[in-house]
Amino acid sequence: MSSEANNAGAVVSYPVRSSNCLIKLNNVYPITLKFEEIVYKVKLGENGSSCCGGEWGTKEKTILNGITGMVCPGEILAMLGPSGSGKTTLLTALGGRLNGKLSGKISYNNQPFTGGIKRRIGFVAQDDILYPHLTVTETLMFTALLRLPKTLNHDEKLEHVERVIAELGLNRCENSMIGGPLFRGISGGEKKRVSIGQEMLINPSLLLLDEPTSGLDSTTAQRIITTVKRLASGGRTVVTTIHQPSSRLYHMFDKVVLLSDGSPIYYGPSSSALDYFSSIGFSTSITINPADLLLDLANGIAPDSKSTTEYGENIEKEQKSVKEALISAYEKNISTTLKAELFNVDCNYTNKDASSRGFDSKSEQWCTSWWHQFKVLFQRGLRERRFESFNRLRIFQVISVAVLGGLLWWNTPSSHIQDRIALLFFFSVFWGFYPLYNAVFTFPQERRMLIKERASGMYHLSSYFLARTFGDLPLELALPTAFVFIIYWMGGLKPDPMTFILSLLVVLYNVLVSQSLGLAIGAILMDIKQATTLASVTTLVFLIAGGYYVQQIPAFIVWLKYLSYSYYCYKLLLGVQYSEDDTYECSKGVLCRVGDFPAVKSMGLDNLWMDVCVMALMLVGYRLIAYLALHRVQLR
């Protein structure tokens, strides 16, 4: 490794005591990235489209067509091309995150992609996927706690976070919230630097960036690429896609791959691109940003052509002809030489350098324990969702319903048993449906974050799932507790402390089961509109079959009520509040058995422990279904 690269990399080199973890923070492990004849195809039916005259899903479209290249440590490779040319697909493939029919060879120091290499790759997506209610420091700190080795203590990880913040120029906004659609946070350029900072915490050997300057002004884009250039000079291999770079940005790249409809039409030094195209007959008579010329050529527009302003069948033919000429010239002038170069050229950062420091790409060892991941994810979940769960609107919604319900059922006399039973059914319905509708949003909203973090190898899925489950308990159970406290005593239900406590426990139990079903529906569908539609149908069925509205359900459909947790909650609340031998004043001076009241008789007050066990099976079963459904989420 050159002395210049070592000095440049010293900014982000961190001391480590001893670690068997894959990530070594004291130096950058150099990775030489090679990709040969990469071809990727998708079925046309997969994305909801089909070829005219063809059968659904039987034809294939080539997204990448024979792309070859190599990037050495300390270099930046820029992928250029118009929208839809395959830049992001190629970048995703290089990061080991592409599912589907991929052929060709991708190697990292002449080794295939493994779990060990995966944890040395930093991948910055085009969209900044960040938690809106966390500050910049909190975002980076939680990432550090999850991705840095367990041999580092909390203070050392905090020191790494502070260094990355300083390196990326985020000191001014380190205590500001990230922000989201509903409230203002940090700027777009600062969000992009936070995303880069998350990857820089692990001191990656290979850094992949997808459109890092998208949506940014020229000055901010310049700062981002300057930062990336500085990181590359420390011995990292950097690959980035970029759509429309300015001339200043273009000249900061070492190599360029130019794609046109998935096919390469140029690979080589950025400084030689204009000379190459000039040598094959595509020169321009005016001074132009090289990136503009390259993108025109990728679109089939020759220099000084009128086709930039004219349209029609002849223009389409001309553009197709230009593309075919460029692909043919690439095969003739670049492709053969490039393939030979991959076998003969070795970078300055040799493979021995990596292996001498313990480069074990086959290791799958996690950097942190399962319990540590659970604790960090639990803390992060509480920190992020404290605003969501206890926002004023939600508190007002629950308290206002409780107060209004308490006024409607104000001190209901014991003789009005029908009204009391209606109040108990209201308990089971409201806290059977309200948590469900909140829970169906959980995993669809976090899908992108889950994909991003699991693709980076940050944690086990089980630690995330259980942390999410237990993290919701204090937040989800506080409001129903306040609700029952208000409406129970206002409604004049049985004024016995034990009865109140049991009624509260039944309601909370119902909340957990309802939430479990909501999590399962959301995890299976992973689409908010579809999930809410299914939840609406399910709750409607459970409402009707809950044992209150229809007491004598026909035998052929009576099984529906046994699927409704509202039915079991309603029955348990009746069993807590009454026994069959209790009496009530059914008419003036006449006492009747509660067990003979039609609504109670149809439900029955026996086998309550069986109902508790059935709800327990629902609680565990729904959450198990949700967990298994999350395994199906593709990491891309």
C-alpha positions in Angstrom: 0.0 0.0 0.0 1.4 3.4 -0.9 2.4 5.9 1.8 0.0 8.5 0.3 -2.9 6.1 0.7 -1.9 5.2 4.2 -1.8 8.9 5.2 -5.1 9.6 3.6 -6.7 6.7 5.3 -5.4 7.7 8.8 -8.4 10.0 9.2 -10.7 7.0 9.7 -8.4 4.4 11.2 -9.4 3.2 14.6 -7.5 1.3 17.3 -8.8 -2.2 18.2 -7.7 -4.3 21.2 -8.4 -7.8 19.9 -11.2 -9.2 17.9 -12.2 -12.3 16.0 -14.9 -10.3 14.3 -14.8 -9.9 10.5 -14.5 -6.1 10.7 -11.0 -4.8 11.6 -11.1 -1.1 12.2 -7.4 -0.4 12.4 -6.7 -0.6 8.6 -8.6 -0.9 5.4 -8.5 -4.4 3.8 -7.8 -3.7 0.1 -10.3 -5.3 -2.2 -9.8 -5.6 -6.0 -13.2 -5.9 -7.6 -13.5 -7.7 -10.9 -16.6 -8.4 -12.9 -16.6 -10.4 -16.1 -19.4 -10.8 -18.7 -22.2 -9.9 -16.4 -25.6 -10.8 -17.9 -28.9 -10.3 -16.0 -32.4 -11.2 -17.4 -35.9 -10.8 -16.0 -39.2 -12.3 -17.1 -41.4 -9.6 -18.5 -44.4 -10.9 -16.5 -42.7 -10.4 -13.2 -43.3 -6.6 -13.1 -46.9 -6.7 -14.3 -46.0 -6.3 -18.0 -46.0 -8.8 -20.9 -44.7 -8.7 -24.4 -47.2 -8.2 -27.2 -48.2 -11.5 -28.7 -46.3 -13.4 -26.1 -47.5 -15.6 -23.2 -47.5 -14.0 -19.7 -44.2 -14.3 -18.0 -42.6 -16.5 -20.7 -40.4 -14.0 -22.4 -37.2 -12.5 -20.9 -35.7 -9.0 -21.1 -32.0 -8.5 -20.8 -31.2 -5.8 -18.3 -27.4 -6.3 -18.3 -25.6 -7.7 -21.4 -22.0 -8.7 -21.1 -20.5 -6.0 -18.8 -16.8 -6.4 -17.8 -14.5 -4.3 -15.7 -12.1 -4.0 -12.8 -11.6 -1.5 -9.9 -8.5 -1.3 -7.8 -8.2 0.0 -4.2 -7.9 3.8 -4.3 -9.9 4.2 -7.5 -13.4 5.5 -8.2 -15.4 3.8 -11.0 -18.4 5.8 -12.2 -21.2 4.1 -14.0 -22.9 6.5 -16.5 -25.9 6.0 -18.6 -29.5 7.2 -19.1 -32.3 6.1 -16.9 -33.1 2.4 -17.4 -29.7 1.6 -18.7 -28.9 -0.9 -15.9 -26.6 1.2 -13.6 -28.4 0.4 -10.4 -28.9 -3.2 -11.3 -25.2 -3.6 -11.9 -24.3 -1.9 -8.7 -26.7 -4.1 -6.8 -25.1 -7.2 -8.4 -21.6 -6.0 -7.4 -22.9 -5.7 -3.8 -24.2 -9.2 -3.7 -27.8 -8.0 -3.3 -29.3 -9.0 -6.7 -31.8 -11.9 -6.8 -32.6 -13.5 -10.1 -31.0 -15.0 -13.2 -27.5 -13.5 -13.0 -24.6 -15.0 -15.0 -21.0 -14.1 -15.3 -18.3 -13.8 -12.7 -17.9 -11.3 -9.9 -14.8 -11.7 -7.7 -13.3 -9.8 -4.7 -9.6 -10.4 -4.5 -10.3 -13.4 -6.8 -12.7 -14.8 -4.3 -16.5 -15.2 -4.7 -19.0 -13.3 -2.6 -19.3 -14.6 1.0 -20.6 -13.5 4.3 -17.1 -12.2 5.3 -16.9 -10.0 2.2 -20.5 -8.9 2.7 -19.5 -7.2 6.0 -16.7 -5.3 4.3 -19.0 -3.8 1.7 -20.6 -0.4 2.4 -23.7 0.1 0.2 -25.3 3.6 0.1 -28.7 3.4 -1.6 -30.1 6.2 -3.8 -32.9 6.9 -1.3 -31.8 7.8 2.2 -33.5 5.2 4.4 -33.3 6.7 7.9 -35.5 6.9 11.0 -37.0 10.4 11.0 -37.2 10.8 14.8 -33.6 10.0 15.6 -30.9 12.7 15.6 -27.8 12.4 13.4 -25.7 11.3 16.4 -28.3 8.7 17.5 -28.6 7.3 14.0 -24.9 6.8 13.7 -24.5 5.6 17.3 -27.1 2.9 16.9 -25.5 1.8 13.7 -22.1 1.7 15.5 -23.5 -0.4 18.3 -24.9 -2.9 15.9 -22.0 -3.1 13.3 -18.8 -2.5 15.3 -17.1 -5.4 17.1 -18.2 -6.4 20.6 -14.6 -6.0 21.8 -15.1 -2.2 21.6 -16.8 -0.6 24.6 -19.5 2.0 24.4 -17.1 5.0 24.7 -14.8 3.7 21.9 -17.8 3.3 19.6 -18.9 6.8 20.5 -15.5 8.1 19.6 -15.7 6.4 16.2 -19.1 8.1 15.6 -17.6 11.5 16.5 -14.8 11.0 14.1 -17.1 10.1 11.3 -19.3 13.1 12.1 -16.2 15.3 11.9 -14.9 13.7 8.7 -18.2 14.2 6.9 -18.8 17.7 8.2 -21.9 16.9 10.2 -21.0 18.7 13.4 -23.5 21.6 12.8 -26.5 19.2 12.7 -25.3 16.3 14.9 -28.1 17.0 17.4 -30.8 17.6 14.9 -33.5 15.1 14.0 -33.3 13.5 10.5 -36.8 14.6 9.7 -39.5 13.1 7.4 -42.5 14.0 5.3 -44.5 15.4 8.3 -41.8 17.5 9.9 -38.7 19.3 8.8 -35.3 17.9 9.6 -31.8 18.1 8.2 -31.1 18.9 4.5 -30.9 16.5 1.6 -27.1 16.7 1.4 -26.8 16.2 5.1 -29.0 13.1 4.9 -26.8 11.7 2.2 -23.7 12.3 4.3 -25.4 10.5 7.2 -26.1 7.5 4.9 -22.5 7.5 3.8 -21.4 7.8 7.5 -23.4 4.7 8.4 -21.3 2.7 6.0 -18.1 4.5 6.9 -18.4 3.3 10.5 -17.3 -0.2 9.6 -14.3 1.2 7.6 -15.5 -0.6 4.4 -13.0 -2.0 1.9 -15.5 -1.7 -0.9 -17.9 1.3 -1.0 -20.9 1.2 -3.4 -23.0 4.4 -3.9 -26.2 4.6 -5.9 -26.8 8.1 -7.3 -25.2 9.9 -4.3 -25.7 13.3 -5.9 -29.4 12.8 -6.9 -31.6 15.8 -6.0 -28.7 17.9 -4.7 -27.4 21.2 -5.9 -24.0 21.4 -7.6 -22.2 22.7 -4.6 -23.5 20.0 -2.3 -22.9 17.4 -4.9 -19.3 18.6 -5.2 -18.9 18.2 -1.4 -20.3 14.7 -1.5 -18.0 13.5 -4.3 -15.0 15.2 -2.7 -15.7 13.3 0.5 -16.0 10.1 -1.5 -12.7 10.9 -3.3 -11.0 11.4 0.0 -12.3 8.1 1.3 -11.1 6.3 -1.9 -7.6 7.8 -1.4 -7.4 5.8 1.9 -7.2 2.5 0.0 -10.9 1.8 -0.5 -12.4 0.6 -3.7 -15.3 2.9 -4.7 -18.0 2.3 -7.3 -20.8 4.8 -7.9 -23.7 5.3 -10.3 -24.3 8.9 -11.4 -26.8 10.2 -13.8 -25.8 13.7 -14.9 -22.4 14.7 -13.4 -21.0 18.2 -13.9 -17.7 18.6 -15.6 -16.0 19.1 -12.2 -17.4 15.9 -10.9 -16.7 13.9 -14.0 -12.9 14.7 -13.8 -12.8 13.4 -10.2 -13.6 9.8 -11.4 -10.7 7.5 -12.2 -12.6 5.1 -14.5 -16.0 5.2 -16.3 -18.4 2.5 -17.5 -20.9 3.8 -20.0 -24.0 1.8 -20.5 -26.6 2.0 -23.2 -29.7 -0.2 -22.8 -27.8 -2.6 -20.6 -24.8 -3.0 -23.0 -21.4 -1.4 -22.4 -20.2 1.1 -25.0 -17.1 2.4 -23.1 -14.9 1.3 -20.2 -11.7 3.0 -19.3 -10.1 6.1 -17.8 -12.4 9.0 -17.6 -9.8 11.3 -19.2 -9.6 9.1 -22.3 -13.3 8.8 -23.1 -13.5 11.8 -25.5 -10.3 10.7 -27.3 -11.8 7.1 -27.7 -15.1 8.3 -29.2 -13.3 10.7 -31.4 -11.1 7.9 -32.7 -14.2 5.9 -33.8 -15.8 8.9 -35.5 -17.9 10.5 -32.8 -16.1 13.8 -32.1 -17.6 17.2 -31.4 -16.6 20.6 -32.7 -17.5 22.4 -29.6 -16.3 22.5 -26.0 -18.6 20.3 -24.0 -18.9 18.6 -20.6 -17.6 15.0 -21.3 -20.5 13.6 -19.3 -23.1 15.3 -21.6 -21.4 13.9 -24.7 -21.3 10.4 -23.2 -24.9 10.5 -22.2 -26.0 11.7 -25.7 -24.1 8.8 -27.2 -25.7 6.3 -24.8 -29.0 7.6 -26.0 -28.0 7.1 -29.6 -27.5 10.8 -30.3 -24.4 11.5 -32.3 -22.4 14.8 -31.7 -23.7 17.8 -33.6 -26.8 15.8 -34.6 -30.3 17.4 -35.1 -31.9 14.4 -33.4 -31.8 16.1 -30.0 -34.7 18.3 -31.2 -36.4 16.2 -33.8 -38.5 13.1 -33.4 -39.9 10.5 -35.7 -39.4 7.0 -37.2 -36.2 8.1 -39.0 -34.7 9.5 -35.9 -35.4 6.3 -34.0 -33.7 4.3 -36.7 -30.7 6.7 -36.6 -30.4 6.4 -32.8 -30.6 2.6 -33.1 -27.9 2.7 -35.7 -25.6 4.8 -33.5 -26.1 2.5 -30.6 -25.3 -0.6 -32.7 -22.1 1.2 -34.0 -21.0 2.0 -30.5 -21.6 -1.5 -29.2 -19.7 -3.0 -32.2 -16.8 -0.6 -31.7 -16.7 -1.6 -28.0 -16.5 -5.2 -28.9 -13.7 -4.5 -31.4 -11.6 -2.0 -29.5 -12.1 -2.5 -25.8 -13.7 -5.9 -25.0 -10.8 -8.2 -26.0 -8.1 -6.0 -24.4 -10.1 -5.6 -21.2 -10.6 -9.4 -20.8 -6.9 -9.9 -21.1 -6.2 -7.1 -18.7 -8.3 -8.8 -16.0 -6.0 -11.8 -16.0 -2.7 -10.0 -16.4 -3.0 -6.7 -14.4 -2.6 -6.8 -10.6 -3.3 -3.8 -8.5 -0.8 -2.2 -6.2 -2.7 -3.4 -3.2 -2.0 -7.1 -3.4 -4.1 -10.0 -2.2 -1.3 -11.1 0.1 -1.7 -7.8 2.0 -5.3 -8.7 2.8 -4.6 -12.3 3.7 -1.7 -11.4 5.9 -4.0 -9.5 8.2 -6.5 -12.3 8.6 -8.7 -11.8 5.6 -11.1 -14.7 6.0 -13.9 -14.2 3.5 -15.6 -17.5 4.3 -16.3 -16.6 7.9 -19.9 -16.0 8.8 -19.3 -14.9 12.4 -21.4 -12.0 13.7 -19.7 -9.0 15.2 -22.1 -8.7 18.0 -24.0 -11.2 20.1 -27.7 -11.9 19.7 -28.5 -10.5 23.1 -26.5 -7.3 22.3 -28.4 -6.9 19.0 -31.7 -7.3 20.9 -30.9 -4.7 23.5 -29.7 -2.1 20.9 -32.7 -2.7 18.7 -35.0 -2.5 21.7 -33.5 0.8 22.8 -33.6 2.2 19.2 -37.3 1.2 18.8 -38.3 3.0 22.0 -36.4 6.1 21.0 -37.8 6.2 17.5 -41.4 5.4 18.4 -41.8 7.5 21.5 -43.3 10.3 19.4 -45.5 8.0 17.3 -47.1 6.1 20.2 -47.6 9.1 22.5 -48.5 11.8 20.1 -51.2 14.2 21.1 -53.7 13.1 18.5 -53.5 9.4 19.5 -53.8 10.2 23.2 -56.8 12.5 22.5 -58.4 9.9 20.4 -58.3 7.2 23.1 -59.1 9.4 26.1 -62.0 11.2 24.3 -63.5 7.8 23.4 -63.1 6.6 27.0 -64.7 9.8 28.4 -67.6 9.7 25.9 -68.2 6.0 26.5 -68.1 6.6 30.3 -70.7 9.4 29.9 -73.0 7.2 27.8 -72.8 4.3 30.2 -72.6 6.6 33.3 -73.3 4.5 36.5 -75.3 1.9 34.7 -77.5 0.2 37.3 -77.0 -3.6 37.9 -80.5 -4.2 36.7 -79.7 -2.9 33.3 -77.7 -6.0 32.5 -78.1 -5.5 28.7 -76.3 -2.2 28.8 -73.5 -3.6 31.0 -73.0 -6.5 28.6 -72.9 -4.0 25.7 -70.2 -2.1 27.5 -68.1 -5.3 27.9 -68.6 -6.1 24.2 -67.5 -2.5 23.4 -64.3 -3.3 25.4 -63.6 -6.4 23.3 -64.4 -4.7 20.0 -62.5 -1.4 20.4 -59.4 -3.0 21.8 -59.6 -5.8 19.4 -59.6 -3.6 16.3 -57.8 -0.4 17.2 -54.4 -2.2 17.9 -54.9 -4.3 14.7 -55.1 -1.3 12.5 -52.0 0.2 14.1 -50.0 -3.0 13.8 -50.7 -3.7 10.1 -48.6 -0.6 9.2 -45.6 -1.8 11.2 -43.7 -4.0 8.8 -44.8 -2.5 5.5 -43.5 0.9 6.8 -40.2 -0.6 8.0 -39.7 -2.9 5.0 -37.1 -0.8 3.3 -35.2 -0.3 6.5 -35.3 -4.0 7.3 -34.0 -4.9 3.8 -31.2 -2.4 4.0 -30.0 -3.4 7.5 -30.3 -7.2 6.9 -28.5 -6.9 3.6 -25.7 -5.2 5.5 -25.6 -8.1 8.0 -26.4 -5.9 11.0 -28.5 -8.3 13.0 -30.4 -11.6 13.1 -34.0 -11.4 12.0 -35.0 -13.0 15.3 -33.4 -10.3 17.4 -35.1 -7.6 15.3 -38.5 -9.3 15.5 -38.4 -9.9 19.3 -37.0 -6.4 20.0 -39.9 -5.0 17.9 -42.4 -7.2 19.8 -41.2 -6.4 23.3 -40.5 -2.8 22.4 -44.2 -2.3 21.5 -45.4 -3.6 24.9 -45.0 -0.5 27.1 -46.1 1.8 24.3 -49.1 -0.3 23.2 -50.4 -1.2 26.7 -50.3 2.2 28.3 -53.3 3.7 26.4 -55.6 0.7 26.9 -54.8 0.8 30.6 -55.8 4.4 30.8 -58.9 3.7 28.8 -60.1 0.9 31.1 -59.3 3.0 34.2 -61.6 5.8 32.9 -64.5 3.9 31.4 -64.7 1.0 33.9 -65.5 3.2 36.9 -67.5 5.7 35.0 -69.7 2.9 33.5 -70.6 1.6 36.9 -69.2 -2.0 36.4 -68.6 -4.3 39.4 -66.7 -2.1 41.9 -64.4 -4.8 43.1 -60.6 -4.3 42.8 -59.9 -7.9 41.8 -62.7 -7.9 39.2 -61.3 -4.6 37.8 -57.8 -6.0 37.6 -58.9 -9.2 35.9 -61.0 -7.1 33.4 -57.9 -5.0 32.7 -55.8 -8.1 32.1 -58.3 -9.5 29.7 -58.4 -6.3 27.7 -54.6 -6.1 27.6 -54.5 -9.8 26.6 -56.9 -9.0 23.8 -54.7 -6.1 22.7 -51.7 -8.4 22.3 -53.6 -11.0 20.3 -55.1 -8.2 18.0 -51.7 -6.7 17.5 -50.3 -10.2 16.6 -52.9 -10.6 13.9 -52.1 -7.1 12.6 -48.4 -7.9 12.4 -49.1 -11.1 10.6 -51.3 -9.5 8.0 -48.8 -6.7 7.4 -45.8 -9.1 7.2 -47.6 -11.4 4.7 -48.8 -8.7 2.4 -46.1 -6.0 2.9 -48.5 -3.5 1.3 -50.4 -1.0 3.3 -53.4 -0.7 1.0 -53.8 -4.5 0.7 -53.2 -5.0 4.5 -55.8 -2.5 5.6 -58.3 -3.9 3.2 -57.8 -7.4 4.5 -57.9 -6.1 8.1 -61.2 -4.4 7.4 -62.8 -7.6 6.1 -61.4 -9.6 9.0 -62.6 -7.2 11.7 -66.0 -7.0 10.1 -66.3 -10.8 10.2 -65.1 -10.9 13.8 -67.5 -8.2 14.8 -70.5 -10.0 13.5 -69.4 -13.4 14.8 -68.3 -12.0 18.2 -71.4 -13.4 19.9 -73.2 -10.2 20.6 -75.1 -9.3 17.4 -75.9 -12.8 16.3 -76.4 -15.2 19.2 -77.8 -18.2 17.3 -75.4 -18.6 14.4 -76.4 -21.3 11.8 -74.5 -24.6 12.3 -72.8 -24.5 8.9 -71.0 -21.3 9.7 -70.8 -21.4 13.5 -67.0 -22.1 13.2 -66.4 -18.4 12.3 -66.9 -17.3 15.9 -64.2 -19.7 17.1 -61.7 -17.8 14.9 -62.6 -14.5 16.4 -60.5 -13.4 19.4 -63.2 -10.8 20.1 -65.5 -13.7 20.9 -63.1 -15.1 23.5 -62.4 -11.7 25.0 -66.1 -10.9 25.2 -66.7 -14.3 26.9 -63.8 -13.8 29.4 -65.1 -10.3 30.3 -68.5 -11.8 31.0 -67.0 -14.5 33.1 -64.9 -12.0 35.1 -67.9 -9.8 35.7 -70.6 -12.4 36.4 -71.2 -16.0 37.4 -74.2 -18.0 36.4 -75.8 -17.9 39.8 -75.5 -14.1 40.1 -78.9 -12.3 40.1 -80.2 -9.1 38.7 -83.5 -7.3 38.9 -85.3 -8.3 35.7 -88.5 -6.5 36.7 -89.6 -4.5 39.7 -89.1 -6.7 42.8 -88.2 -9.8 40.7 -84.7 -11.3 40.6 -83.5 -13.5 37.8 -80.4 -15.6 37.3 -77.7 -14.0 35.1 -77.0 -17.4 33.6 -80.6 -17.4 32.2 -80.2 -14.1 30.4 -80.3 -14.8 26.7 -77.1 -13.0 25.7 -75.2 -14.7 28.6 -76.8 -18.1 28.0 -75.8 -18.1 24.3 -72.1 -17.4 25.3 -71.9 -19.6 28.4 -69.7 -18.8 31.4 -67.9 -22.2 31.6 -64.5 -23.4 30.3 -62.9 -19.9 30.7 -59.4 -21.4 31.0 -59.9 -23.1 27.6 -60.6 -19.7 26.1 -57.5 -18.3 27.7 -55.5 -21.1 26.1 -57.1 -20.6 22.7 -56.1 -16.9 22.8 -52.6 -17.9 23.8 -52.4 -20.1 20.7 -53.6 -17.2 18.6 -51.0 -14.9 20.2 -48.1 -17.2 19.5 -49.4 -18.5 16.2 -50.0 -15.1 14.6 -46.6 -13.8 15.7 -44.9 -17.0 14.4 -46.7 -16.5 11.0 -45.4 -12.8 11.0 -41.9 -14.0 11.7 -41.9 -16.6 9.0 -43.4 -14.1 6.5 -40.5 -11.7 7.2 -38.1 -14.4 6.0 -39.7 -14.1 2.6 -38.8 -10.4 2.3 -36.1 -10.3 -0.4 -32.9 -8.6 0.5 -32.6 -6.2 -2.4 
